[in-house]
Amino acid sequence: MKTMKLGVFDSGLGGLLIAKAIKSRIPAIDMIYLGDTLHVPYGNRSNEVIYDYCYKAVDFLFSQDCNLIVMACNTASAAALRRLQQEYLPTHYPERRILGVVVPTLEVASEQQHRKVGLIATNYIIESKIYESELKKINPKITLYSKATPLLVPMLENDGMQWVGPILRTYLHPLLEKKIDSIILGCTHYPLLKSIIRQEIGESVDILSQDEIIPHKLEDYLRRHPEISNPIGRSGLQEFYVTDVTDSYKRMAHFIYSKEIIIEKAAIWDLH
């Protein structure tokens, strides 16, 4: 039997945080990471274009023998996940699976019995209302207060961490006025801001961060689905691909992993 892999996909940098966290929790799992750096950010694209990008990305990862893909991007999860699950998979890889990040995050909010939950995310996610629509299915008793935070990702992607504090304080203030008991970091970049957010919101508000949630939920999924888990190798393999290799991306990857990692270019637009 062919040894399969776990795929992790994101449009930019945030997925690296998720990939690193997954490896920390399940060190032996064979993993391939793909970042679509050529088209980042996805949030200013149409749903159809985002779907096309995601289609190509998962097609590449499946061609690399991934049995399961974690779509570690909130925008991709909102715009393309359901369609990929319902249209692409049955036609191309009916025995394989693609998972997103929105539903697991909301499941944790419900499991922890939160009732007044704040959400910070990109404009696209807030306008899509994906968190609201999924929350109604999971636990309609939870009240969600959303705040678009459009300046955070550009600052994180362009070495602007030193200017984040005052802007973040402005974003968080209206949520804190609602007396939230927890806050969802609804972008996979935002774990980089956890310590700053903690300073602003204090200790009484729980932070629901996807770099902590997704590895735990993935481990649980693999335990419940041996037909998906068992074919995935456990040799510790880790490979990194992006659609455009830039110096700034390599610097940020080094910052996230605290070491230099080998990043290869994936020519996914050459696939037919």
Secondary structure, 3 states (H helix, E strand, C coil): CCCEEEEEEECCCHHHHHHHHHHHHCCCCCEEEEECCCCCCCCCCCHHHHHHHHHHHHHHHHHCCEEEEEECCHHHHHHHHHHHHHHHHHHHCCCCEEECCHHHHHHHHHHCCCCEEEEEECHHHHHHCHHHHHHHHHCCCCEEEEEECCCHHHHHHCCCHHHHHHHHHHHHHHHHHCCCCEEEECCCCHHHHHHHHHHHHCCCCEEEEHHHHHHHHHHHHHHHCHHHHCCECCCCCEEEEECCCCHHHHHHHHHHHCCCCCEEECCHHHCC
